Amino acid sequence: MDLFRIDQELCNKDGICAAECPMKIIDTSKGFPRPVKGAEQFCINCGHCVAVCPTQAFSHKNLSPAQCIPLDETTLFSPEQAETFLRQRRSIRNYRKNPVGKELLEKAITIAAHAPSGHNRQPVHWQVIHDTKAVKELTTHVIDWMRWMLKEQPDRAAPLHLDLVVSGWEAGMDTVTRNAPHLIIAHGDKRDLTAHAACTIAMTWLELTLPSLGLGGCWCGFFNAAATFWPPLQEALGLPNNHASFGTMMVGHPVYTYKRIPPRNPPEISWK
Ligand SMILES: Cc1cc2nc3c(=O)[nH]c(=O)nc-3n(C[C@H](O)[C@H](O)[C@H](O)COP(=O)(O)O)c2cc1C
């Protein structure tokens, strides 16, 4: 089958598919859209050609118009709603004990998986530590890494106050995974140049998605640092060969709801 097929009854030759194709592999110079020579090799399967066509004339060999969810522009955020949506997001650090069902977590991850990625490679893999006991066990590895850092690299440990985290842990206070019932890890192949950014963006989307599902999250930088540097934690996680954890998030039902939005520094912008 050709890379794409055009329904000539429906196509109005507006050229939008060619204009929007990021790889410029659609030729409309001779009427109906046609793949340029070697198009197959360059197509990144982003689906823009199908999704942007106003007449549903464009079918890609891997994607028909029917497979794309119709977009109702009236349901999009207003600028005020977008601002509130983004600014109300908070890092959540107190979680209810009751676990979150796998279905709900999968729903959040499925939404986050729509985040952009370089070359549409979609290189993000997800590991969910669903078992709350396992979260605690993994956290003990983070504490061991912190003890090692305090002994071997005190100059790097000091600004992160790892001594306080460890003494807090020893006194029964968990400021690493904060008694969250679950962790979600975004990981990818270290050799893939797009993986790190894609995981960071997807994690951000996950954090933004959680409140709409009655959930909350918080980036778990300590955990992720240990997952990057501490072999016993890496072994316990058992990520695939050549994979690195590029982001870890605590997830659960929040105990508290925020009543106000705290201010942040104004952006530093330089114009040229
Ligand atoms: C990469 C990254 C790592 C973070 N690691 C931690 C962490 O280990 N523990 C924690 O409690 N918060 C962590 N946070 C949350 C920040 O402290 C939080 O984003 C910041 O204080 C601003 O608060 P807000 O997210 O509610 O706006 C992290 C945030 C980011 C972006």
The ligand as an SDF file (V2000), in Angstrom:
LIG
                    3D

 31 33  0  0  0  0  0  0  0  0999 V2000
   12.8940   18.0170   38.8090 C   0  0  0  0  0  0  0  0  0  0  0  0
   12.1910   18.2640   40.1040 C   0  0  0  0  0  0  0  0  0  0  0  0
   12.5350   17.5310   41.2280 C   0  0  0  0  0  0  0  0  0  0  0  0
   11.8420   17.7120   42.4250 C   0  0  0  0  0  0  0  0  0  0  0  0
   12.1340   16.9060   43.4680 N   0  0  0  0  0  0  0  0  0  0  0  0
   11.4160   17.0100   44.6140 C   0  0  0  0  0  0  0  0  0  0  0  0
   11.6470   16.1100   45.6980 C   0  0  0  0  0  0  0  0  0  0  0  0
   12.5240   15.2370   45.6470 O   0  0  0  0  0  0  0  0  0  0  0  0
   10.8780   16.2340   46.8080 N   0  0  0  0  0  0  0  0  0  0  0  0
    9.9050   17.1860   46.9050 C   0  0  0  0  0  0  0  0  0  0  0  0
    9.2220   17.2500   47.9190 O   0  0  0  0  0  0  0  0  0  0  0  0
    9.6510   18.0590   45.8740 N   0  0  0  0  0  0  0  0  0  0  0  0
   10.3730   17.9810   44.7330 C   0  0  0  0  0  0  0  0  0  0  0  0
   10.1070   18.8150   43.6850 N   0  0  0  0  0  0  0  0  0  0  0  0
    9.0190   19.8020   43.7800 C   0  0  0  0  0  0  0  0  0  0  0  0
    9.5280   21.2410   43.9320 C   0  0  0  0  0  0  0  0  0  0  0  0
   10.0470   21.4230   45.2200 O   0  0  0  0  0  0  0  0  0  0  0  0
    8.3490   22.1700   43.6290 C   0  0  0  0  0  0  0  0  0  0  0  0
    8.0490   22.0910   42.2670 O   0  0  0  0  0  0  0  0  0  0  0  0
    8.6280   23.6160   43.9970 C   0  0  0  0  0  0  0  0  0  0  0  0
    8.8270   23.7700   45.3710 O   0  0  0  0  0  0  0  0  0  0  0  0
    7.4700   24.5480   43.5760 C   0  0  0  0  0  0  0  0  0  0  0  0
    6.2440   24.1510   44.1480 O   0  0  0  0  0  0  0  0  0  0  0  0
    5.0000   23.8160   43.1910 P   0  0  0  0  0  0  0  0  0  0  0  0
    5.4150   22.6350   42.3260 O   0  0  0  0  0  0  0  0  0  0  0  0
    3.8400   23.4860   44.0600 O   0  0  0  0  0  0  0  0  0  0  0  0
    4.7720   25.0310   42.3550 O   0  0  0  0  0  0  0  0  0  0  0  0
   10.8110   18.6860   42.5020 C   0  0  0  0  0  0  0  0  0  0  0  0
   10.4830   19.4280   41.3750 C   0  0  0  0  0  0  0  0  0  0  0  0
   11.1430   19.2250   40.1870 C   0  0  0  0  0  0  0  0  0  0  0  0
   10.7260   19.9950   38.9710 C   0  0  0  0  0  0  0  0  0  0  0  0
  1  2  1  0
  2  3  1  0
  2 30  2  0
  3  4  2  0
  4  5  1  0
  4 28  1  0
  5  6  2  0
  6  7  1  0
  6 13  1  0
  7  8  2  0
  7  9  1  0
  9 10  1  0
 10 11  2  0
 10 12  1  0
 12 13  2  0
 13 14  1  0
 14 15  1  0
 14 28  1  0
 15 16  1  0
 16 17  1  0
 16 18  1  0
 18 19  1  0
 18 20  1  0
 20 21  1  0
 20 22  1  0
 22 23  1  0
 23 24  1  0
 24 25  2  0
 24 26  1  0
 24 27  1  0
 28 29  2  0
 29 30  1  0
 30 31  1  0
M  END
$$$$
